[in-house]
């Protein structure tokens, strides 16, 4: 039930022990000034936990790319180049953070996005139904289901772009066009930017949530219980959102399992 993480500095004969359940059953922090060994302490604690719990699930968000070498035999290392976190897995607030940010007059853009995202999801669901691919069903078994902004189902950036262009074609007043043009320009920039390929770079969109979640949370563990996600190579404006998504998924995974 406990692990040894060192000894008391004043007396090497007294081991420093930590109770695993007490440690992981609540929030805890490893604090210290630069160079005092925080990263080493975290690596040591995790290795000791894994020695007693080889099938644990550990997600390590590595902003400075310093942990991969500590867990060579234990870890699946995910880097921006081999990372997959499809944009449709973001909730609406997270998607707004990436696409719109804190720009002035954002309320108009947010409301347009709130209207168009469910339409893009419905359009994708209709296409998959046409292709005879199983899709979401409502509780009564019918094919019709209400898709909201936070419903975790796939949709295509191209469908969202198409809806923006359709609305642009119907509008005439200059003031009404501006938010649609902003959204179109931002979406076009992000889908073409190689730094966002892990979110927008997939040519085909499919409901691969189980595959994504399985890899991130090591299901099954396959002798590699730690996932080290290196966030250092991501655009600065997207790191916060990635951490938010991964933390939310970790919480949901723990809660529902």
PLY file of the C-alpha trace (Angstrom):
ply
format ascii 1.0
element vertex 257
property float x
property float y
property float z
element edge 256
property int vertex1
property int vertex2
end_header
0.00 0.00 0.00
3.02 2.32 0.21
6.14 3.08 -1.80
9.60 4.20 -0.76
10.71 7.42 -2.46
13.92 8.05 -0.53
15.02 8.61 3.05
14.87 11.37 5.63
17.77 13.75 5.01
18.78 13.93 8.68
18.91 10.15 9.12
19.46 7.78 6.16
18.17 4.84 8.21
14.63 6.29 8.20
12.89 5.63 4.85
10.57 8.22 3.31
7.37 6.37 2.46
4.21 7.49 0.61
0.82 5.75 0.73
-0.25 5.23 -2.89
-4.02 5.46 -2.36
-3.67 8.52 -0.15
-1.45 10.17 -2.77
-3.61 9.41 -5.80
-6.96 9.75 -4.06
-6.72 13.54 -4.03
-4.83 16.36 -5.76
-1.15 16.72 -4.91
1.72 18.89 -6.12
5.49 18.59 -6.30
6.86 22.07 -5.66
10.31 23.65 -5.72
12.44 26.29 -7.39
14.26 25.68 -10.68
16.89 22.97 -10.49
15.76 21.38 -7.21
14.71 18.13 -8.91
10.93 18.30 -9.36
10.98 16.33 -12.62
13.26 13.69 -11.11
10.95 13.41 -8.09
7.88 12.95 -10.33
9.70 10.32 -12.43
10.80 8.47 -9.27
7.29 8.48 -7.75
5.74 7.18 -10.99
8.34 4.41 -11.37
7.75 3.27 -7.79
3.98 3.24 -8.35
4.41 1.19 -11.53
6.60 -1.36 -9.77
3.60 -2.23 -7.59
0.92 -1.51 -10.21
2.26 -2.63 -13.61
-1.19 -2.28 -15.23
-1.83 1.28 -14.12
-2.95 3.96 -16.58
-0.76 7.07 -16.42
-1.06 10.09 -18.72
1.95 12.42 -18.56
1.70 15.83 -20.23
5.28 16.78 -21.04
5.63 20.46 -21.95
9.46 20.50 -21.97
10.09 17.08 -23.57
12.01 15.74 -20.58
10.22 12.53 -19.56
10.50 10.20 -22.57
14.05 9.19 -21.64
12.96 8.41 -18.04
10.38 5.81 -19.06
11.82 4.19 -22.18
10.53 0.68 -21.45
7.30 1.83 -19.79
6.05 4.53 -22.13
4.23 5.13 -25.37
5.60 8.51 -26.49
3.16 10.66 -28.46
4.62 13.65 -30.31
2.88 16.24 -32.50
4.02 14.26 -35.59
2.30 11.02 -34.50
-0.45 12.52 -32.37
-4.14 12.21 -33.21
-6.66 14.39 -31.42
-9.45 15.07 -33.95
-11.01 18.52 -33.68
-14.51 17.02 -33.46
-13.61 15.57 -30.04
-13.36 19.10 -28.63
-16.38 20.44 -26.82
-17.84 23.71 -28.08
-15.99 25.92 -25.59
-12.65 24.33 -26.54
-13.35 24.66 -30.27
-14.24 28.34 -29.81
-10.97 28.86 -27.91
-8.98 27.51 -30.87
-10.96 29.00 -33.76
-11.96 32.37 -32.33
-9.85 33.01 -29.21
-10.31 36.32 -27.39
-10.66 38.60 -30.39
-12.96 41.64 -30.18
-16.59 41.21 -31.31
-16.29 37.49 -30.66
-19.94 37.13 -29.56
-21.20 37.27 -33.16
-18.67 34.68 -34.30
-19.49 32.38 -31.36
-23.24 32.50 -32.07
-22.68 31.72 -35.76
-20.49 28.77 -34.80
-23.10 27.61 -32.28
-25.63 27.49 -35.11
-23.42 25.87 -37.77
-21.57 23.14 -35.83
-24.75 21.06 -35.16
-25.68 21.46 -38.84
-22.26 20.15 -39.88
-22.71 17.15 -37.56
-26.17 16.48 -38.97
-24.82 16.72 -42.53
-22.06 14.19 -41.76
-24.54 11.85 -40.04
-26.85 12.05 -43.07
-23.97 11.16 -45.40
-22.89 8.16 -43.32
-26.48 6.95 -43.25
-26.58 7.16 -47.02
-23.38 5.12 -47.21
-25.00 2.42 -45.04
-22.60 3.07 -42.16
-24.13 2.60 -38.70
-24.72 5.93 -36.97
-26.18 7.22 -33.74
-29.72 6.21 -32.96
-32.12 7.84 -30.59
-33.46 5.94 -27.57
-36.60 4.82 -29.37
-34.46 3.15 -32.07
-35.17 5.62 -34.87
-32.43 7.13 -37.01
-33.30 10.71 -36.15
-31.39 12.23 -33.27
-30.83 15.79 -32.14
-27.17 16.72 -32.42
-26.01 19.58 -30.20
-22.78 21.56 -30.20
-21.23 19.22 -27.60
-22.48 15.88 -28.96
-19.23 13.87 -29.39
-19.81 12.72 -32.97
-17.61 13.29 -36.04
-18.10 16.07 -38.55
-15.98 17.46 -41.35
-14.22 20.82 -41.43
-15.18 20.93 -45.13
-18.88 20.69 -44.20
-18.45 23.53 -41.72
-16.65 25.57 -44.38
-19.41 24.78 -46.88
-22.10 25.97 -44.45
-20.20 29.22 -43.85
-19.96 29.78 -47.62
-23.67 29.02 -48.08
-24.57 31.63 -45.49
-22.17 34.11 -47.08
-24.00 33.64 -50.38
-27.31 34.58 -48.77
-26.07 37.73 -47.03
-25.74 41.14 -48.63
-25.04 43.68 -45.90
-21.35 44.34 -45.24
-21.76 44.21 -41.45
-23.36 40.77 -41.61
-20.61 39.35 -43.82
-17.65 40.20 -41.56
-18.03 37.45 -38.89
-18.56 34.75 -41.54
-15.48 35.93 -43.43
-13.43 35.89 -40.22
-14.52 32.33 -39.42
-13.86 31.17 -42.97
-10.37 32.72 -43.03
-9.43 31.26 -39.64
-10.75 27.78 -40.46
-8.97 27.81 -43.82
-5.69 28.86 -42.17
-5.88 26.13 -39.52
-6.77 23.31 -41.89
-3.77 24.21 -44.08
-1.27 24.77 -41.23
0.93 21.63 -40.76
1.25 22.45 -37.04
-2.46 21.67 -36.67
-2.29 18.44 -38.67
-2.91 16.36 -35.52
-6.37 17.96 -35.32
-7.32 18.83 -38.90
-4.93 16.79 -41.05
-6.97 13.61 -41.54
-8.24 13.23 -45.09
-11.05 10.94 -43.98
-13.18 11.55 -40.91
-14.45 8.55 -38.98
-15.72 7.81 -35.50
-12.37 6.58 -34.18
-12.87 7.80 -30.63
-12.26 4.32 -29.15
-8.93 4.07 -30.99
-7.81 7.57 -29.89
-8.87 7.07 -26.26
-7.36 3.56 -26.21
-3.97 4.84 -27.30
-3.91 7.83 -24.95
-5.00 5.87 -21.88
-3.15 2.63 -22.74
-6.12 0.30 -23.22
-4.86 -2.40 -23.15
-1.62 -1.53 -21.34
0.60 -3.93 -23.37
3.48 -3.47 -20.90
3.52 0.29 -21.51
1.34 1.82 -18.78
2.52 5.42 -19.31
1.55 7.69 -22.19
3.99 10.60 -22.49
2.40 13.33 -24.58
5.04 15.82 -25.70
3.35 19.19 -26.12
6.52 21.19 -26.80
6.13 21.24 -30.59
2.53 22.47 -30.63
1.47 26.06 -31.41
1.34 28.05 -28.16
-2.31 29.03 -28.69
-3.39 25.40 -28.86
-1.47 23.92 -25.91
-4.01 25.13 -23.32
-6.87 23.59 -25.28
-5.00 20.27 -25.70
-4.37 20.10 -21.96
-8.03 20.94 -21.34
-9.27 18.19 -23.69
-6.89 15.55 -22.31
-7.69 16.43 -18.69
-11.43 16.31 -19.41
-11.08 12.95 -21.17
-8.99 11.59 -18.28
-11.64 12.66 -15.80
-14.46 11.13 -17.89
-12.46 7.94 -18.38
-11.86 7.60 -14.63
-15.46 8.48 -13.79
-17.18 6.17 -16.25
-14.84 3.22 -15.83
0 1
1 2
2 3
3 4
4 5
5 6
6 7
7 8
8 9
9 10
10 11
11 12
12 13
13 14
14 15
15 16
16 17
17 18
18 19
19 20
20 21
21 22
22 23
23 24
24 25
25 26
26 27
27 28
28 29
29 30
30 31
31 32
32 33
33 34
34 35
35 36
36 37
37 38
38 39
39 40
40 41
41 42
42 43
43 44
44 45
45 46
46 47
47 48
48 49
49 50
50 51
51 52
52 53
53 54
54 55
55 56
56 57
57 58
58 59
59 60
60 61
61 62
62 63
63 64
64 65
65 66
66 67
67 68
68 69
69 70
70 71
71 72
72 73
73 74
74 75
75 76
76 77
77 78
78 79
79 80
80 81
81 82
82 83
83 84
84 85
85 86
86 87
87 88
88 89
89 90
90 91
91 92
92 93
93 94
94 95
95 96
96 97
97 98
98 99
99 100
100 101
101 102
102 103
103 104
104 105
105 106
106 107
107 108
108 109
109 110
110 111
111 112
112 113
113 114
114 115
115 116
116 117
117 118
118 119
119 120
120 121
121 122
122 123
123 124
124 125
125 126
126 127
127 128
128 129
129 130
130 131
131 132
132 133
133 134
134 135
135 136
136 137
137 138
138 139
139 140
140 141
141 142
142 143
143 144
144 145
145 146
146 147
147 148
148 149
149 150
150 151
151 152
152 153
153 154
154 155
155 156
156 157
157 158
158 159
159 160
160 161
161 162
162 163
163 164
164 165
165 166
166 167
167 168
168 169
169 170
170 171
171 172
172 173
173 174
174 175
175 176
176 177
177 178
178 179
179 180
180 181
181 182
182 183
183 184
184 185
185 186
186 187
187 188
188 189
189 190
190 191
191 192
192 193
193 194
194 195
195 196
196 197
197 198
198 199
199 200
200 201
201 202
202 203
203 204
204 205
205 206
206 207
207 208
208 209
209 210
210 211
211 212
212 213
213 214
214 215
215 216
216 217
217 218
218 219
219 220
220 221
221 222
222 223
223 224
224 225
225 226
226 227
227 228
228 229
229 230
230 231
231 232
232 233
233 234
234 235
235 236
236 237
237 238
238 239
239 240
240 241
241 242
242 243
243 244
244 245
245 246
246 247
247 248
248 249
249 250
250 251
251 252
252 253
253 254
254 255
255 256
